[in-house]
Amino acid sequence: MGTKRDQPARLTPKGRATRERIIDAAAQLIYDHGVKHTNNEMIRRAAGVSGSQLSHYFPDKELLVRAVIARRAESMMGRDDTPPRGPLDTIDALDRWAESYIADPAVIRGGCSFGSLASEILKSEPNLHDAIADGFARWGTEFRDGLNTMRDDGTLDKDADIHRFAHVLMAAFQGGMLLTQATGDIAPLRDALRHAVDTVRAAAAPSGDRQ
């Protein structure tokens, strides 16, 4: 979706900061209230901007919601972590990725903000389906890139089905998050993620085939 966070390249540092503040405010409001129940006045107050500033950076609501979708996708991919999450190109990296969620009690309350947004938009905003698909596609590419690296360096068998493994990891995360949020129990997420990583681990190449 263009540059990082779909950010216009010609903005001044002050302009970028204002735009980021608007996206942050809108993302939280949409998470709390949903897309349809978040209006410009709420966003303006939360971001501390004027109506003209809001309309300057986001002439219509769809553009802002698209920016929020891109923001939530980057958060799901760990781009907003401090430090940003590295590539998922080893089994150990996949283990750390899974355990980082299993060990975080906040996931029971919050779930996956991108998944929650996707669920709402897919039901109510058909014109934004492409933005949701793009977010999941970018996430899938992140997994496939790491898995391809493991296949190329001999960690995984040369016949390992990279696309299938990426789908398993993504589905384990989204389904596990939903069940954990619904039940208030980390076990569904823990079991789903660990099983998904073990599925990849089971495709490890024989030691003699590794580089």
N, C-alpha and C positions, 0 to 999 in steps of 0.2 A: 504493500500500500504506500509506495513512495519512500520518503526518507524516514528516519527513526521517528516513531509515533506520528507518522504522517505530517511532519512538521515542515512548514514552509521554509525554504532555504534563505529567503531574503529578509527575514525578521531580524531586528536588532536584538541584542541580549535582553534588553528590557521588554521588548515585545514578545520574545520567546518565553520569558518568565511569566508574563501576564497570560499568555496562551496556556502554558502548563498549569497555571493556577485555576484557570477556568475548567480545564479538562479534569483536574483533580477534584474540584468541587462537584462537577457534574457526575463524575464516576461514583462518588460517595452517595450523592442524592439518588442516582438511578439505582444503585445497589439497595438503598434503604426503601425507596418508594416505587421503583419501577419506571420504565420509560414514559408511559402515558401519564403518570402522576407527577412527573418532574417538569416544571415549566421554567420559562426564562427568568421570571422574577425570583424564584427560589435559587436559581443558579447565580444570578447577579448578586444577590445578597450574600450567598455563601462564599463566592469568589472575591467579593469586595470590589466589583467593577461596575462601571456605568452601563446603561443600556446600549449606548453607542459603542463602547468597547466590546461588549459581547457580540453585537451585530457585525462589528468590523472583523473580528477573528472567525466568527461562525455566522455567516449570513442566514443560515437556516438550521433548524434543529437536527436534520439528518446528518449534516456535516459534523456536528458536535457528537452525536451518538456514534458515528463512525470512528471518531477520534477516541472516544471512550472504549469502544470495542478493541481498537488497536492497543490501547493502554492496558486493558485487562489481559489481552493475549500476551503481551510482553511480560506482565507480572506472572502469568501462568508458566512462562518459559524461564523464569528466574532472571530476566534482564534487569529487574528493579532491585534484586538482592544486593546486599553490601557485604563483600564484593559480589559482582555479578557471577552467576553460576557458570562454571566452565563447561567444556564440551562433554557430552555423555558418551565417551569413546573408549571406555574400559568397563569391565564388569564391576570393578570397585566403584567407579563413578556412578553407575546405575544403583548400586547398593546405597551409596551416600545420598543420592537423589531420593530414593524410597524412604530411607530412615529419617531424612530431614522433615518429612511430613508426619511420619509415624510418631516422632518424638515431640511434635509441636501440638500442645493441647488446644491451641486456637483454631485448628482445623475443624474441631468438633462443632464449634460455634459458627465459623464463617463459611466452611465448605470451599468450593472453587468459585471465585467471583466470575470468572469467564464462563464456566459451565452454567451458573445461575443466569447470567445475562443471555447466554445462547438459548437456553430453554425458553425464556420469555420472548425473545425476539423471533425465534423460529415459529412461535405460535401467533404473534401479533403484528410483526413488521416484515411482511414478505419482501419489501424492497431492500431490506438490509441482510437478507440471507447470504449474499455474496461476501459481505464483510465477516460474517461468522465463519463461513467456509474457508475464507482466507486465513483467519486466525488459526483454525485447526490445521490447515495445510502447512502453515509455517511451523507449527509445533511438530507435526509429523516429520517435516524435513529435518528438524533438529535431531530427532531420534534416528532417522534413517542415515543421516550423516555420521553420527557416532557409530551406529551398527555397521555401516559400510567400512569405516576405519578399522573396526575390530575384525571384519571379514578379510580386509586387505592385509592386515598385519598378522593374520593367522590365528588370532584369538578365537574366532568363530570358524566353523567348517565352511569350506568354499561354497557349499550348496545351501547355506543358511538362508531362510526366506526372510529377508530384511523387511519387506513391506508387512508381512504377517506379524513379525515381532513388534514393529512400531505400532500397529493397531492394538496388539495385546497390551502393551504398556500404556497407551493412551486410554483404552477402555477400562483397564484396571484402575487407573487414577480417577477417571470421571465417575465410574460406577461405585468405586470404594468411597470416594468423597461423599456422594449422595447418600449412601447407606449409613455412613458414619455420622453425617449431619442429622439424618432422620432419627437414628437410634440413640445418639449421644454416646456412642461406643466406638472406640478407635479400632476394634477388632476387624470389622469388614474392610477398612482401608489397609490395615496392616497385612491381612491375609491376602488381599488382592494384589497389592504391590509386591510383596515378597514372592508370591507365586509367579507373577509376571516376570520378575527378574530371574527367578529360578528357571523359567522356561527358556530364557535367553542363555543362561548358564549351561543348560543341558545341551546346547548346540555347540559347545566348545570343541574346537578341533583337537584331535589327538596330539599329544605333546610333541611328537616327532614331526608334525606338519607345521609347527609354528616357526615363525621367523626369529 
